[in-house]
Amino acid sequence: MLKPLKDRVVAKVEKPAEKTASGLLLPSDSKEKPSFAVVEAVGPEVKSVKKGDKIIYKEYSTTNVKLGDEDYLILDEKDILATL
C-alpha cells in the first residue's frame, strides 16, 4: 500500500455513474461531471479527511498510480474540494 507523506492523500478512484437513480443514462463525455474517490491513506499533516471518506477533488491536480488492477490518486489536501 502507498504511504503518503506530509499533506498528501492517497485515494481510490470511483467509477462515474452511468445511470441516475431513476434510470436516466448519463453521457460519458460530459465535462461537468465531478471526480469522486475514496480516501485510502492520509499523510501525517492531513487534518480535514480520514481513511474511508468519500471526496470530490480537482481532476487535473493529481498524480495517477496503478498498482495491480487498482487505480489510485495521490493529491495534496488543498486539492480536495469537498467530502460526502
C-alpha positions as CSV (number, residue, x, y, z in Angstrom):
1,M,0.0,0.0,0.0
2,L,1.1,3.5,-0.7
3,K,2.1,5.6,2.3
4,P,1.6,9.3,1.7
5,L,4.0,11.9,3.1
6,K,3.3,15.3,4.6
7,D,-0.1,16.7,3.5
8,R,-0.7,14.2,0.7
9,V,-3.7,11.9,0.4
10,V,-3.9,8.5,-1.4
11,A,-7.4,7.8,-2.8
12,K,-9.0,5.1,-4.9
13,V,-10.8,6.3,-7.9
14,E,-14.6,5.7,-8.1
15,K,-16.0,4.9,-11.4
16,P,-18.5,7.5,-12.6
17,A,-22.2,6.6,-12.5
18,E,-23.6,5.6,-15.9
19,K,-27.2,6.0,-14.8
20,T,-29.1,8.2,-12.4
21,A,-31.2,6.6,-9.6
22,S,-34.3,7.0,-11.8
23,G,-32.6,5.1,-14.7
24,L,-31.6,8.0,-17.0
25,L,-28.4,7.4,-18.9
26,L,-25.6,9.9,-18.3
27,P,-23.3,10.8,-21.2
28,S,-19.8,9.6,-20.7
29,D,-18.1,12.6,-22.3
30,S,-19.7,15.2,-20.0
31,K,-17.1,17.8,-19.0
32,E,-19.2,18.9,-16.0
33,K,-19.1,15.5,-14.2
34,P,-17.4,15.8,-10.8
35,S,-14.5,13.5,-9.8
36,F,-15.0,11.2,-6.9
37,A,-12.7,9.0,-4.9
38,V,-12.5,7.2,-1.5
39,V,-9.6,8.0,0.8
40,E,-7.3,5.0,1.4
41,A,-4.5,6.7,3.4
42,V,-3.5,10.1,4.7
43,G,-0.2,11.7,5.4
44,P,0.7,12.9,9.0
45,E,-0.1,16.5,8.3
46,V,-3.6,16.0,6.9
47,K,-6.3,17.5,9.1
48,S,-9.6,17.5,7.2
49,V,-10.1,14.0,5.9
50,K,-9.6,10.4,7.1
51,K,-9.4,7.0,5.7
52,G,-12.8,5.9,4.2
53,D,-14.0,9.5,3.4
54,K,-15.6,10.0,0.0
55,I,-14.1,13.1,-1.6
56,I,-14.6,15.3,-4.6
57,Y,-11.3,16.6,-6.0
58,K,-9.7,18.7,-8.7
59,E,-9.2,16.2,-11.5
60,Y,-6.1,17.8,-13.1
61,S,-4.1,18.2,-9.9
62,T,-3.5,14.5,-9.1
63,T,-0.7,12.0,-9.7
64,N,-2.2,8.8,-11.0
65,V,-0.7,5.5,-9.9
66,K,-1.8,2.0,-11.0
67,L,-1.0,-0.9,-8.6
68,G,-2.1,-4.3,-9.9
69,D,-5.7,-3.8,-11.2
70,E,-6.4,-0.8,-8.9
71,D,-6.1,2.9,-9.9
72,Y,-5.0,5.3,-7.1
73,L,-4.5,9.0,-6.9
74,I,-2.0,11.0,-4.9
75,L,-3.1,14.5,-4.2
76,D,-2.5,17.4,-1.9
77,E,-5.1,18.0,0.8
78,K,-5.7,21.5,-0.6
79,D,-6.9,20.0,-3.9
80,I,-9.8,18.2,-2.2
81,L,-12.9,20.3,-2.8
82,A,-15.4,18.5,-0.5
83,T,-16.3,15.4,1.4
84,L,-19.5,13.5,1.2
